Amino acid sequence: MAVEIGGTEIVRAAALLGAGFAMGVGSIGPALAEGFIGVKAVEAIGKNPGEAGLLTRTMLVGQAVSESTGIYSLVVALQLIFVA
């Protein structure tokens, strides 16, 4: 017995694949950026330990800004899953 696949199933499958792709690609950039920011902050603290508090705050702000790209990709993925 053959199973018929209609247009709605194809659209749903494409939306789920797109959501996975959006999260996969959209999380690579923030992960690399946060790692790079962390490395540079540790290097800066090693060179000037007296400014550790200021450097840590600046590092956390930079990581929060770079994480916004990952949050945007999460929003797109959720829209693909629940709206499409």
Secondary structure as UniProt FT lines:
FT   HELIX           7..26
FT   HELIX           28..47
FT   HELIX           49..51
FT   HELIX           52..82
//
